[in-house]
């Protein structure tokens, strides 16, 4: 899923520049923490009604990219 870049952003004015789902203040780390704690995608979507399944998949794709230990550049928005 290369389109994760279309769904995620890092903006210094939002959540101190942490990677978030675009148009939200929901950090990718929160989604990953919820998945790691055993919550299902449906439970997360119910907890965060502004999210879509594609946002969760983009978060996982981003995490996989980071796990490959490569530098990943996100465009900064200001």
mmJSON file of the N, C-alpha and C atoms, coordinates in Angstrom:
{"data_MODEL":{"atom_site":{
"group_PDB":["ATOM","ATOM","ATOM","ATOM","ATOM","ATOM","ATOM","ATOM","ATOM","ATOM","ATOM","ATOM","ATOM","ATOM","ATOM","ATOM","ATOM","ATOM","ATOM","ATOM","ATOM","ATOM","ATOM","ATOM","ATOM","ATOM","ATOM","ATOM","ATOM","ATOM","ATOM","ATOM","ATOM","ATOM","ATOM","ATOM","ATOM","ATOM","ATOM","ATOM","ATOM","ATOM","ATOM","ATOM","ATOM","ATOM","ATOM","ATOM","ATOM","ATOM","ATOM","ATOM","ATOM","ATOM","ATOM","ATOM","ATOM","ATOM","ATOM","ATOM","ATOM","ATOM","ATOM","ATOM","ATOM","ATOM","ATOM","ATOM","ATOM","ATOM","ATOM","ATOM","ATOM","ATOM","ATOM","ATOM","ATOM","ATOM","ATOM","ATOM","ATOM","ATOM","ATOM","ATOM","ATOM","ATOM","ATOM","ATOM","ATOM","ATOM","ATOM","ATOM","ATOM","ATOM","ATOM","ATOM","ATOM","ATOM","ATOM","ATOM","ATOM","ATOM","ATOM","ATOM","ATOM","ATOM","ATOM","ATOM","ATOM","ATOM","ATOM","ATOM","ATOM","ATOM","ATOM","ATOM","ATOM","ATOM","ATOM","ATOM","ATOM","ATOM","ATOM","ATOM","ATOM","ATOM","ATOM","ATOM","ATOM","ATOM","ATOM","ATOM","ATOM","ATOM","ATOM","ATOM","ATOM","ATOM","ATOM","ATOM","ATOM","ATOM","ATOM","ATOM","ATOM","ATOM","ATOM","ATOM","ATOM","ATOM","ATOM","ATOM","ATOM","ATOM","ATOM","ATOM","ATOM","ATOM","ATOM","ATOM","ATOM","ATOM","ATOM","ATOM","ATOM","ATOM","ATOM","ATOM","ATOM","ATOM","ATOM","ATOM","ATOM","ATOM","ATOM","ATOM","ATOM","ATOM","ATOM","ATOM","ATOM","ATOM","ATOM","ATOM","ATOM","ATOM","ATOM","ATOM","ATOM","ATOM","ATOM","ATOM","ATOM","ATOM","ATOM","ATOM","ATOM","ATOM","ATOM","ATOM","ATOM","ATOM","ATOM","ATOM","ATOM","ATOM","ATOM","ATOM","ATOM","ATOM","ATOM","ATOM","ATOM","ATOM","ATOM","ATOM","ATOM","ATOM","ATOM","ATOM","ATOM","ATOM","ATOM","ATOM","ATOM","ATOM","ATOM","ATOM","ATOM","ATOM","ATOM","ATOM","ATOM","ATOM"],
"id":[1,2,3,4,5,6,7,8,9,10,11,12,13,14,15,16,17,18,19,20,21,22,23,24,25,26,27,28,29,30,31,32,33,34,35,36,37,38,39,40,41,42,43,44,45,46,47,48,49,50,51,52,53,54,55,56,57,58,59,60,61,62,63,64,65,66,67,68,69,70,71,72,73,74,75,76,77,78,79,80,81,82,83,84,85,86,87,88,89,90,91,92,93,94,95,96,97,98,99,100,101,102,103,104,105,106,107,108,109,110,111,112,113,114,115,116,117,118,119,120,121,122,123,124,125,126,127,128,129,130,131,132,133,134,135,136,137,138,139,140,141,142,143,144,145,146,147,148,149,150,151,152,153,154,155,156,157,158,159,160,161,162,163,164,165,166,167,168,169,170,171,172,173,174,175,176,177,178,179,180,181,182,183,184,185,186,187,188,189,190,191,192,193,194,195,196,197,198,199,200,201,202,203,204,205,206,207,208,209,210,211,212,213,214,215,216,217,218,219,220,221,222,223,224,225,226,227,228,229,230,231,232,233,234],
"type_symbol":["N","C","C","N","C","C","N","C","C","N","C","C","N","C","C","N","C","C","N","C","C","N","C","C","N","C","C","N","C","C","N","C","C","N","C","C","N","C","C","N","C","C","N","C","C","N","C","C","N","C","C","N","C","C","N","C","C","N","C","C","N","C","C","N","C","C","N","C","C","N","C","C","N","C","C","N","C","C","N","C","C","N","C","C","N","C","C","N","C","C","N","C","C","N","C","C","N","C","C","N","C","C","N","C","C","N","C","C","N","C","C","N","C","C","N","C","C","N","C","C","N","C","C","N","C","C","N","C","C","N","C","C","N","C","C","N","C","C","N","C","C","N","C","C","N","C","C","N","C","C","N","C","C","N","C","C","N","C","C","N","C","C","N","C","C","N","C","C","N","C","C","N","C","C","N","C","C","N","C","C","N","C","C","N","C","C","N","C","C","N","C","C","N","C","C","N","C","C","N","C","C","N","C","C","N","C","C","N","C","C","N","C","C","N","C","C","N","C","C","N","C","C","N","C","C","N","C","C","N","C","C","N","C","C"],
"label_atom_id":["N","CA","C","N","CA","C","N","CA","C","N","CA","C","N","CA","C","N","CA","C","N","CA","C","N","CA","C","N","CA","C","N","CA","C","N","CA","C","N","CA","C","N","CA","C","N","CA","C","N","CA","C","N","CA","C","N","CA","C","N","CA","C","N","CA","C","N","CA","C","N","CA","C","N","CA","C","N","CA","C","N","CA","C","N","CA","C","N","CA","C","N","CA","C","N","CA","C","N","CA","C","N","CA","C","N","CA","C","N","CA","C","N","CA","C","N","CA","C","N","CA","C","N","CA","C","N","CA","C","N","CA","C","N","CA","C","N","CA","C","N","CA","C","N","CA","C","N","CA","C","N","CA","C","N","CA","C","N","CA","C","N","CA","C","N","CA","C","N","CA","C","N","CA","C","N","CA","C","N","CA","C","N","CA","C","N","CA","C","N","CA","C","N","CA","C","N","CA","C","N","CA","C","N","CA","C","N","CA","C","N","CA","C","N","CA","C","N","CA","C","N","CA","C","N","CA","C","N","CA","C","N","CA","C","N","CA","C","N","CA","C","N","CA","C","N","CA","C","N","CA","C","N","CA","C","N","CA","C","N","CA","C","N","CA","C","N","CA","C","N","CA","C"],
"label_alt_id":[null,null,null,null,null,null,null,null,null,null,null,null,null,null,null,null,null,null,null,null,null,null,null,null,null,null,null,null,null,null,null,null,null,null,null,null,null,null,null,null,null,null,null,null,null,null,null,null,null,null,null,null,null,null,null,null,null,null,null,null,null,null,null,null,null,null,null,null,null,null,null,null,null,null,null,null,null,null,null,null,null,null,null,null,null,null,null,null,null,null,null,null,null,null,null,null,null,null,null,null,null,null,null,null,null,null,null,null,null,null,null,null,null,null,null,null,null,null,null,null,null,null,null,null,null,null,null,null,null,null,null,null,null,null,null,null,null,null,null,null,null,null,null,null,null,null,null,null,null,null,null,null,null,null,null,null,null,null,null,null,null,null,null,null,null,null,null,null,null,null,null,null,null,null,null,null,null,null,null,null,null,null,null,null,null,null,null,null,null,null,null,null,null,null,null,null,null,null,null,null,null,null,null,null,null,null,null,null,null,null,null,null,null,null,null,null,null,null,null,null,null,null,null,null,null,null,null,null,null,null,null,null,null,null],
"label_comp_id":["UNK","UNK","UNK","UNK","UNK","UNK","UNK","UNK","UNK","UNK","UNK","UNK","UNK","UNK","UNK","UNK","UNK","UNK","UNK","UNK","UNK","UNK","UNK","UNK","UNK","UNK","UNK","UNK","UNK","UNK","UNK","UNK","UNK","UNK","UNK","UNK","UNK","UNK","UNK","UNK","UNK","UNK","UNK","UNK","UNK","UNK","UNK","UNK","UNK","UNK","UNK","UNK","UNK","UNK","UNK","UNK","UNK","UNK","UNK","UNK","UNK","UNK","UNK","UNK","UNK","UNK","UNK","UNK","UNK","UNK","UNK","UNK","UNK","UNK","UNK","UNK","UNK","UNK","UNK","UNK","UNK","UNK","UNK","UNK","UNK","UNK","UNK","UNK","UNK","UNK","UNK","UNK","UNK","UNK","UNK","UNK","UNK","UNK","UNK","UNK","UNK","UNK","UNK","UNK","UNK","UNK","UNK","UNK","UNK","UNK","UNK","UNK","UNK","UNK","UNK","UNK","UNK","UNK","UNK","UNK","UNK","UNK","UNK","UNK","UNK","UNK","UNK","UNK","UNK","UNK","UNK","UNK","UNK","UNK","UNK","UNK","UNK","UNK","UNK","UNK","UNK","UNK","UNK","UNK","UNK","UNK","UNK","UNK","UNK","UNK","UNK","UNK","UNK","UNK","UNK","UNK","UNK","UNK","UNK","UNK","UNK","UNK","UNK","UNK","UNK","UNK","UNK","UNK","UNK","UNK","UNK","UNK","UNK","UNK","UNK","UNK","UNK","UNK","UNK","UNK","UNK","UNK","UNK","UNK","UNK","UNK","UNK","UNK","UNK","UNK","UNK","UNK","UNK","UNK","UNK","UNK","UNK","UNK","UNK","UNK","UNK","UNK","UNK","UNK","UNK","UNK","UNK","UNK","UNK","UNK","UNK","UNK","UNK","UNK","UNK","UNK","UNK","UNK","UNK","UNK","UNK","UNK","UNK","UNK","UNK","UNK","UNK","UNK","UNK","UNK","UNK","UNK","UNK","UNK"],
"label_asym_id":["A","A","A","A","A","A","A","A","A","A","A","A","A","A","A","A","A","A","A","A","A","A","A","A","A","A","A","A","A","A","A","A","A","A","A","A","A","A","A","A","A","A","A","A","A","A","A","A","A","A","A","A","A","A","A","A","A","A","A","A","A","A","A","A","A","A","A","A","A","A","A","A","A","A","A","A","A","A","A","A","A","A","A","A","A","A","A","A","A","A","A","A","A","A","A","A","A","A","A","A","A","A","A","A","A","A","A","A","A","A","A","A","A","A","A","A","A","A","A","A","A","A","A","A","A","A","A","A","A","A","A","A","A","A","A","A","A","A","A","A","A","A","A","A","A","A","A","A","A","A","A","A","A","A","A","A","A","A","A","A","A","A","A","A","A","A","A","A","A","A","A","A","A","A","A","A","A","A","A","A","A","A","A","A","A","A","A","A","A","A","A","A","A","A","A","A","A","A","A","A","A","A","A","A","A","A","A","A","A","A","A","A","A","A","A","A","A","A","A","A","A","A","A","A","A","A","A","A","A","A","A","A","A","A"],
"label_entity_id":["1","1","1","1","1","1","1","1","1","1","1","1","1","1","1","1","1","1","1","1","1","1","1","1","1","1","1","1","1","1","1","1","1","1","1","1","1","1","1","1","1","1","1","1","1","1","1","1","1","1","1","1","1","1","1","1","1","1","1","1","1","1","1","1","1","1","1","1","1","1","1","1","1","1","1","1","1","1","1","1","1","1","1","1","1","1","1","1","1","1","1","1","1","1","1","1","1","1","1","1","1","1","1","1","1","1","1","1","1","1","1","1","1","1","1","1","1","1","1","1","1","1","1","1","1","1","1","1","1","1","1","1","1","1","1","1","1","1","1","1","1","1","1","1","1","1","1","1","1","1","1","1","1","1","1","1","1","1","1","1","1","1","1","1","1","1","1","1","1","1","1","1","1","1","1","1","1","1","1","1","1","1","1","1","1","1","1","1","1","1","1","1","1","1","1","1","1","1","1","1","1","1","1","1","1","1","1","1","1","1","1","1","1","1","1","1","1","1","1","1","1","1","1","1","1","1","1","1","1","1","1","1","1","1"],
"label_seq_id":[1,1,1,2,2,2,3,3,3,4,4,4,5,5,5,6,6,6,7,7,7,8,8,8,9,9,9,10,10,10,11,11,11,12,12,12,13,13,13,14,14,14,15,15,15,16,16,16,17,17,17,18,18,18,19,19,19,20,20,20,21,21,21,22,22,22,23,23,23,24,24,24,25,25,25,26,26,26,27,27,27,28,28,28,29,29,29,30,30,30,31,31,31,32,32,32,33,33,33,34,34,34,35,35,35,36,36,36,37,37,37,38,38,38,39,39,39,40,40,40,41,41,41,42,42,42,43,43,43,44,44,44,45,45,45,46,46,46,47,47,47,48,48,48,49,49,49,50,50,50,51,51,51,52,52,52,53,53,53,54,54,54,55,55,55,56,56,56,57,57,57,58,58,58,59,59,59,60,60,60,61,61,61,62,62,62,63,63,63,64,64,64,65,65,65,66,66,66,67,67,67,68,68,68,69,69,69,70,70,70,71,71,71,72,72,72,73,73,73,74,74,74,75,75,75,76,76,76,77,77,77,78,78,78],
"pdbx_PDB_ins_code":[null,null,null,null,null,null,null,null,null,null,null,null,null,null,null,null,null,null,null,null,null,null,null,null,null,null,null,null,null,null,null,null,null,null,null,null,null,null,null,null,null,null,null,null,null,null,null,null,null,null,null,null,null,null,null,null,null,null,null,null,null,null,null,null,null,null,null,null,null,null,null,null,null,null,null,null,null,null,null,null,null,null,null,null,null,null,null,null,null,null,null,null,null,null,null,null,null,null,null,null,null,null,null,null,null,null,null,null,null,null,null,null,null,null,null,null,null,null,null,null,null,null,null,null,null,null,null,null,null,null,null,null,null,null,null,null,null,null,null,null,null,null,null,null,null,null,null,null,null,null,null,null,null,null,null,null,null,null,null,null,null,null,null,null,null,null,null,null,null,null,null,null,null,null,null,null,null,null,null,null,null,null,null,null,null,null,null,null,null,null,null,null,null,null,null,null,null,null,null,null,null,null,null,null,null,null,null,null,null,null,null,null,null,null,null,null,null,null,null,null,null,null,null,null,null,null,null,null,null,null,null,null,null,null],
"Cartn_x":[0.858,0.0,0.889,1.185,1.985,1.169,-0.147,-0.959,-1.072,-0.33,-0.354,0.094,0.96,1.416,0.263,-0.771,-1.933,-2.834,-2.7,-3.602,-2.954,-1.619,-0.9,-0.17,0.041,0.76,1.535,2.55,3.301,3.34,2.64,2.516,3.006,3.99,4.543,3.492,2.403,1.343,0.281,0.393,-0.589,0.153,-0.205,0.379,1.911,2.462,3.921,4.684,4.062,4.737,4.699,3.969,3.849,3.035,3.31,2.582,1.144,0.208,-1.221,-1.984,-3.205,-4.124,-4.5,-4.431,-4.755,-6.135,-6.241,-7.492,-7.992,-7.113,-7.471,-6.295,-6.486,-5.406,-5.149,-5.377,-5.195,-3.831,-2.884,-1.558,-1.592,-0.763,-0.622,-0.234,0.584,1.016,-0.168,-1.207,-2.397,-3.092,-3.193,-3.813,-2.996,-1.685,-0.822,-0.856,-0.894,-1.0,-2.293,-3.382,-4.667,-4.625,-4.064,-3.937,-3.043,-1.936,-0.998,-1.625,-2.575,-3.218,-4.336,-4.576,-5.553,-6.893,-7.061,-8.328,-8.452,-9.651,-9.891,-10.015,-9.893,-10.062,-11.465,-12.453,-13.828,-13.992,-13.339,-13.407,-12.757,-11.638,-10.956,-11.813,-12.397,-13.253,-14.466,-14.987,-16.111,-15.683,-14.448,-13.938,-13.582,-13.214,-12.797,-13.629,-14.849,-15.765,-15.241,-14.276,-13.75,-12.783,-12.372,-11.433,-12.154,-11.43,-11.892,-10.942,-11.399,-10.564,-9.243,-9.296,-8.089,-7.071,-7.531,-6.619,-5.86,-6.564,-5.916,-4.901,-5.294,-4.375,-3.165,-3.384,-2.266,-1.327,-1.877,-1.049,-0.182,-0.771,-0.002,1.075,0.731,1.712,2.862,2.557,3.591,4.491,3.89,4.662,5.564,5.065,5.879,7.061,6.823,7.894,8.971,8.541,9.485,10.25,9.568,10.206,11.302,11.263,12.321,13.608,13.575,14.741,15.29,14.392,14.79,14.286,14.9,14.415,13.207,12.128,10.899,10.612,10.503,10.245,8.769,8.216,6.844,6.916,6.125,6.141,5.597,6.28,5.802,4.759,3.724,2.729,2.767,2.623,2.694,1.475],
"Cartn_y":[-1.192,0.0,1.235,1.753,2.961,4.218,4.119,5.315,5.74,5.09,5.533,6.99,7.419,8.816,9.781,9.303,10.146,10.299,9.428,9.434,9.934,10.044,10.448,11.761,12.486,13.747,13.998,14.827,15.302,16.819,17.475,18.932,19.455,20.326,20.853,21.572,22.019,22.719,21.766,20.497,19.501,18.404,18.202,17.134,17.168,18.377,18.567,17.856,17.749,17.157,15.644,15.014,13.552,13.152,11.979,11.497,11.191,11.835,11.7,11.354,10.906,10.725,12.118,12.32,13.632,14.093,15.383,16.052,15.614,15.013,14.65,15.012,14.841,14.963,13.596,12.569,11.202,10.701,10.562,10.073,8.608,8.283,6.897,6.013,6.531,5.748,5.295,6.111,5.728,4.538,4.59,3.472,2.2,2.323,1.149,0.619,1.516,1.082,0.297,0.79,0.09,-1.281,-1.364,-2.67,-3.602,-3.066,-3.886,-4.385,-3.629,-4.058,-5.07,-5.393,-6.428,-5.924,-4.62,-4.12,-4.48,-4.792,-5.092,-3.78,-3.893,-2.7,-2.132,-3.003,-2.53,-1.772,-2.235,-1.53,-0.153,-0.077,1.207,2.155,1.65,2.49,2.989,2.168,2.595,3.662,3.565,4.54,5.872,5.833,7.031,7.136,7.673,7.685,8.441,9.323,10.071,9.236,8.076,7.219,6.298,5.913,4.923,3.728,2.609,1.412,1.71,2.497,2.842,3.579,4.343,5.031,4.023,2.994,1.967,1.188,0.855,0.134,0.996,2.284,3.193,3.255,3.231,3.237,1.991,0.858,-0.393,-0.382,0.138,0.212,1.134,2.236,3.159,2.46,1.733,1.007,-0.032,-0.71,-1.695,-1.007,0.151,0.91,1.295,1.757,2.133,0.904,-0.226,-1.45,-1.944,-1.506,-1.891,-1.115,-0.231,0.559,1.451,1.987,2.962,4.328,5.363,6.703,6.957,7.388,7.65,9.141,9.795,11.231,11.495,12.342,12.814,14.285,14.744,16.187,16.937,18.001,18.829,19.772,19.981,20.968,22.043,23.238,24.323,25.196],
"Cartn_z":[0.0,0.0,0.0,-1.173,-1.268,-1.025,-1.103,-0.915,0.545,1.455,2.846,2.936,2.036,2.05,1.762,1.094,0.813,2.03,3.011,4.161,5.443,5.459,6.668,6.445,7.527,7.441,8.722,8.602,9.771,9.669,10.557,10.54,11.885,11.863,13.112,13.958,13.344,14.063,14.63,14.307,14.776,15.521,16.775,17.603,17.588,17.607,17.695,16.586,15.415,14.271,14.207,15.121,15.056,13.83,13.306,12.133,12.544,11.828,12.125,10.863,11.072,9.958,9.458,8.152,7.585,8.027,8.256,8.646,10.011,10.816,12.189,13.094,14.346,15.322,15.957,15.178,15.676,15.211,16.155,15.781,15.358,14.399,13.96,15.142,16.036,17.201,18.044,18.141,18.913,18.249,16.942,16.219,16.415,16.265,16.426,17.852,18.837,20.238,20.467,19.891,20.041,19.391,18.2,17.543,18.349,18.856,19.636,20.934,21.467,22.714,22.472,21.194,20.894,20.394,20.274,19.745,18.274,17.882,16.47,15.7,14.397,13.566,13.726,13.827,14.013,15.33,16.381,17.669,17.568,16.878,16.722,15.897,14.816,13.986,14.776,15.675,16.51,17.513,17.997,18.968,18.325,17.06,16.331,15.051,15.154,14.008,12.783,12.966,11.817,10.977,11.497,10.765,9.796,8.767,7.803,7.844,7.361,7.314,6.601,5.537,4.789,5.651,6.646,7.566,8.434,8.878,9.695,8.86,7.639,6.755,6.406,6.221,5.953,7.149,8.345,9.563,9.641,9.309,9.304,8.219,7.055,5.964,6.337,7.002,7.473,8.499,9.431,10.443,9.787,8.769,8.054,7.377,6.813,6.163,7.194,8.33,9.394,9.886,9.985,10.478,9.545,8.303,7.371,7.623,8.616,9.053,7.953,7.16,6.163,6.611,6.101,6.383,5.503,6.118,5.399,5.502,4.373,4.352,4.151,5.008,4.845,4.537,3.618,3.358,4.551,4.936,6.031,5.496,6.283,5.939,7.02,6.618,7.6,7.545],
"occupancy":[1.0,1.0,1.0,1.0,1.0,1.0,1.0,1.0,1.0,1.0,1.0,1.0,1.0,1.0,1.0,1.0,1.0,1.0,1.0,1.0,1.0,1.0,1.0,1.0,1.0,1.0,1.0,1.0,1.0,1.0,1.0,1.0,1.0,1.0,1.0,1.0,1.0,1.0,1.0,1.0,1.0,1.0,1.0,1.0,1.0,1.0,1.0,1.0,1.0,1.0,1.0,1.0,1.0,1.0,1.0,1.0,1.0,1.0,1.0,1.0,1.0,1.0,1.0,1.0,1.0,1.0,1.0,1.0,1.0,1.0,1.0,1.0,1.0,1.0,1.0,1.0,1.0,1.0,1.0,1.0,1.0,1.0,1.0,1.0,1.0,1.0,1.0,1.0,1.0,1.0,1.0,1.0,1.0,1.0,1.0,1.0,1.0,1.0,1.0,1.0,1.0,1.0,1.0,1.0,1.0,1.0,1.0,1.0,1.0,1.0,1.0,1.0,1.0,1.0,1.0,1.0,1.0,1.0,1.0,1.0,1.0,1.0,1.0,1.0,1.0,1.0,1.0,1.0,1.0,1.0,1.0,1.0,1.0,1.0,1.0,1.0,1.0,1.0,1.0,1.0,1.0,1.0,1.0,1.0,1.0,1.0,1.0,1.0,1.0,1.0,1.0,1.0,1.0,1.0,1.0,1.0,1.0,1.0,1.0,1.0,1.0,1.0,1.0,1.0,1.0,1.0,1.0,1.0,1.0,1.0,1.0,1.0,1.0,1.0,1.0,1.0,1.0,1.0,1.0,1.0,1.0,1.0,1.0,1.0,1.0,1.0,1.0,1.0,1.0,1.0,1.0,1.0,1.0,1.0,1.0,1.0,1.0,1.0,1.0,1.0,1.0,1.0,1.0,1.0,1.0,1.0,1.0,1.0,1.0,1.0,1.0,1.0,1.0,1.0,1.0,1.0,1.0,1.0,1.0,1.0,1.0,1.0,1.0,1.0,1.0,1.0,1.0,1.0,1.0,1.0,1.0,1.0,1.0,1.0],
"B_iso_or_equiv":[0.0,0.0,0.0,0.0,0.0,0.0,0.0,0.0,0.0,0.0,0.0,0.0,0.0,0.0,0.0,0.0,0.0,0.0,0.0,0.0,0.0,0.0,0.0,0.0,0.0,0.0,0.0,0.0,0.0,0.0,0.0,0.0,0.0,0.0,0.0,0.0,0.0,0.0,0.0,0.0,0.0,0.0,0.0,0.0,0.0,0.0,0.0,0.0,0.0,0.0,0.0,0.0,0.0,0.0,0.0,0.0,0.0,0.0,0.0,0.0,0.0,0.0,0.0,0.0,0.0,0.0,0.0,0.0,0.0,0.0,0.0,0.0,0.0,0.0,0.0,0.0,0.0,0.0,0.0,0.0,0.0,0.0,0.0,0.0,0.0,0.0,0.0,0.0,0.0,0.0,0.0,0.0,0.0,0.0,0.0,0.0,0.0,0.0,0.0,0.0,0.0,0.0,0.0,0.0,0.0,0.0,0.0,0.0,0.0,0.0,0.0,0.0,0.0,0.0,0.0,0.0,0.0,0.0,0.0,0.0,0.0,0.0,0.0,0.0,0.0,0.0,0.0,0.0,0.0,0.0,0.0,0.0,0.0,0.0,0.0,0.0,0.0,0.0,0.0,0.0,0.0,0.0,0.0,0.0,0.0,0.0,0.0,0.0,0.0,0.0,0.0,0.0,0.0,0.0,0.0,0.0,0.0,0.0,0.0,0.0,0.0,0.0,0.0,0.0,0.0,0.0,0.0,0.0,0.0,0.0,0.0,0.0,0.0,0.0,0.0,0.0,0.0,0.0,0.0,0.0,0.0,0.0,0.0,0.0,0.0,0.0,0.0,0.0,0.0,0.0,0.0,0.0,0.0,0.0,0.0,0.0,0.0,0.0,0.0,0.0,0.0,0.0,0.0,0.0,0.0,0.0,0.0,0.0,0.0,0.0,0.0,0.0,0.0,0.0,0.0,0.0,0.0,0.0,0.0,0.0,0.0,0.0,0.0,0.0,0.0,0.0,0.0,0.0,0.0,0.0,0.0,0.0,0.0,0.0],
"pdbx_formal_charge":[null,null,null,null,null,null,null,null,null,null,null,null,null,null,null,null,null,null,null,null,null,null,null,null,null,null,null,null,null,null,null,null,null,null,null,null,null,null,null,null,null,null,null,null,null,null,null,null,null,null,null,null,null,null,null,null,null,null,null,null,null,null,null,null,null,null,null,null,null,null,null,null,null,null,null,null,null,null,null,null,null,null,null,null,null,null,null,null,null,null,null,null,null,null,null,null,null,null,null,null,null,null,null,null,null,null,null,null,null,null,null,null,null,null,null,null,null,null,null,null,null,null,null,null,null,null,null,null,null,null,null,null,null,null,null,null,null,null,null,null,null,null,null,null,null,null,null,null,null,null,null,null,null,null,null,null,null,null,null,null,null,null,null,null,null,null,null,null,null,null,null,null,null,null,null,null,null,null,null,null,null,null,null,null,null,null,null,null,null,null,null,null,null,null,null,null,null,null,null,null,null,null,null,null,null,null,null,null,null,null,null,null,null,null,null,null,null,null,null,null,null,null,null,null,null,null,null,null,null,null,null,null,null,null],
"auth_seq_id":[1,1,1,2,2,2,3,3,3,4,4,4,5,5,5,6,6,6,7,7,7,8,8,8,9,9,9,10,10,10,11,11,11,12,12,12,13,13,13,14,14,14,15,15,15,16,16,16,17,17,17,18,18,18,19,19,19,20,20,20,21,21,21,22,22,22,23,23,23,24,24,24,25,25,25,26,26,26,27,27,27,28,28,28,29,29,29,30,30,30,31,31,31,32,32,32,33,33,33,34,34,34,35,35,35,36,36,36,37,37,37,38,38,38,39,39,39,40,40,40,41,41,41,42,42,42,43,43,43,44,44,44,45,45,45,46,46,46,47,47,47,48,48,48,49,49,49,50,50,50,51,51,51,52,52,52,53,53,53,54,54,54,55,55,55,56,56,56,57,57,57,58,58,58,59,59,59,60,60,60,61,61,61,62,62,62,63,63,63,64,64,64,65,65,65,66,66,66,67,67,67,68,68,68,69,69,69,70,70,70,71,71,71,72,72,72,73,73,73,74,74,74,75,75,75,76,76,76,77,77,77,78,78,78],
"auth_comp_id":["UNK","UNK","UNK","UNK","UNK","UNK","UNK","UNK","UNK","UNK","UNK","UNK","UNK","UNK","UNK","UNK","UNK","UNK","UNK","UNK","UNK","UNK","UNK","UNK","UNK","UNK","UNK","UNK","UNK","UNK","UNK","UNK","UNK","UNK","UNK","UNK","UNK","UNK","UNK","UNK","UNK","UNK","UNK","UNK","UNK","UNK","UNK","UNK","UNK","UNK","UNK","UNK","UNK","UNK","UNK","UNK","UNK","UNK","UNK","UNK","UNK","UNK","UNK","UNK","UNK","UNK","UNK","UNK","UNK","UNK","UNK","UNK","UNK","UNK","UNK","UNK","UNK","UNK","UNK","UNK","UNK","UNK","UNK","UNK","UNK","UNK","UNK","UNK","UNK","UNK","UNK","UNK","UNK","UNK","UNK","UNK","UNK","UNK","UNK","UNK","UNK","UNK","UNK","UNK","UNK","UNK","UNK","UNK","UNK","UNK","UNK","UNK","UNK","UNK","UNK","UNK","UNK","UNK","UNK","UNK","UNK","UNK","UNK","UNK","UNK","UNK","UNK","UNK","UNK","UNK","UNK","UNK","UNK","UNK","UNK","UNK","UNK","UNK","UNK","UNK","UNK","UNK","UNK","UNK","UNK","UNK","UNK","UNK","UNK","UNK","UNK","UNK","UNK","UNK","UNK","UNK","UNK","UNK","UNK","UNK","UNK","UNK","UNK","UNK","UNK","UNK","UNK","UNK","UNK","UNK","UNK","UNK","UNK","UNK","UNK","UNK","UNK","UNK","UNK","UNK","UNK","UNK","UNK","UNK","UNK","UNK","UNK","UNK","UNK","UNK","UNK","UNK","UNK","UNK","UNK","UNK","UNK","UNK","UNK","UNK","UNK","UNK","UNK","UNK","UNK","UNK","UNK","UNK","UNK","UNK","UNK","UNK","UNK","UNK","UNK","UNK","UNK","UNK","UNK","UNK","UNK","UNK","UNK","UNK","UNK","UNK","UNK","UNK","UNK","UNK","UNK","UNK","UNK","UNK"],
"auth_asym_id":["A","A","A","A","A","A","A","A","A","A","A","A","A","A","A","A","A","A","A","A","A","A","A","A","A","A","A","A","A","A","A","A","A","A","A","A","A","A","A","A","A","A","A","A","A","A","A","A","A","A","A","A","A","A","A","A","A","A","A","A","A","A","A","A","A","A","A","A","A","A","A","A","A","A","A","A","A","A","A","A","A","A","A","A","A","A","A","A","A","A","A","A","A","A","A","A","A","A","A","A","A","A","A","A","A","A","A","A","A","A","A","A","A","A","A","A","A","A","A","A","A","A","A","A","A","A","A","A","A","A","A","A","A","A","A","A","A","A","A","A","A","A","A","A","A","A","A","A","A","A","A","A","A","A","A","A","A","A","A","A","A","A","A","A","A","A","A","A","A","A","A","A","A","A","A","A","A","A","A","A","A","A","A","A","A","A","A","A","A","A","A","A","A","A","A","A","A","A","A","A","A","A","A","A","A","A","A","A","A","A","A","A","A","A","A","A","A","A","A","A","A","A","A","A","A","A","A","A","A","A","A","A","A","A"],
"auth_atom_id":["N","CA","C","N","CA","C","N","CA","C","N","CA","C","N","CA","C","N","CA","C","N","CA","C","N","CA","C","N","CA","C","N","CA","C","N","CA","C","N","CA","C","N","CA","C","N","CA","C","N","CA","C","N","CA","C","N","CA","C","N","CA","C","N","CA","C","N","CA","C","N","CA","C","N","CA","C","N","CA","C","N","CA","C","N","CA","C","N","CA","C","N","CA","C","N","CA","C","N","CA","C","N","CA","C","N","CA","C","N","CA","C","N","CA","C","N","CA","C","N","CA","C","N","CA","C","N","CA","C","N","CA","C","N","CA","C","N","CA","C","N","CA","C","N","CA","C","N","CA","C","N","CA","C","N","CA","C","N","CA","C","N","CA","C","N","CA","C","N","CA","C","N","CA","C","N","CA","C","N","CA","C","N","CA","C","N","CA","C","N","CA","C","N","CA","C","N","CA","C","N","CA","C","N","CA","C","N","CA","C","N","CA","C","N","CA","C","N","CA","C","N","CA","C","N","CA","C","N","CA","C","N","CA","C","N","CA","C","N","CA","C","N","CA","C","N","CA","C","N","CA","C","N","CA","C","N","CA","C","N","CA","C","N","CA","C","N","CA","C","N","CA","C"],
"pdbx_PDB_model_num":[1,1,1,1,1,1,1,1,1,1,1,1,1,1,1,1,1,1,1,1,1,1,1,1,1,1,1,1,1,1,1,1,1,1,1,1,1,1,1,1,1,1,1,1,1,1,1,1,1,1,1,1,1,1,1,1,1,1,1,1,1,1,1,1,1,1,1,1,1,1,1,1,1,1,1,1,1,1,1,1,1,1,1,1,1,1,1,1,1,1,1,1,1,1,1,1,1,1,1,1,1,1,1,1,1,1,1,1,1,1,1,1,1,1,1,1,1,1,1,1,1,1,1,1,1,1,1,1,1,1,1,1,1,1,1,1,1,1,1,1,1,1,1,1,1,1,1,1,1,1,1,1,1,1,1,1,1,1,1,1,1,1,1,1,1,1,1,1,1,1,1,1,1,1,1,1,1,1,1,1,1,1,1,1,1,1,1,1,1,1,1,1,1,1,1,1,1,1,1,1,1,1,1,1,1,1,1,1,1,1,1,1,1,1,1,1,1,1,1,1,1,1,1,1,1,1,1,1,1,1,1,1,1,1]
}}}
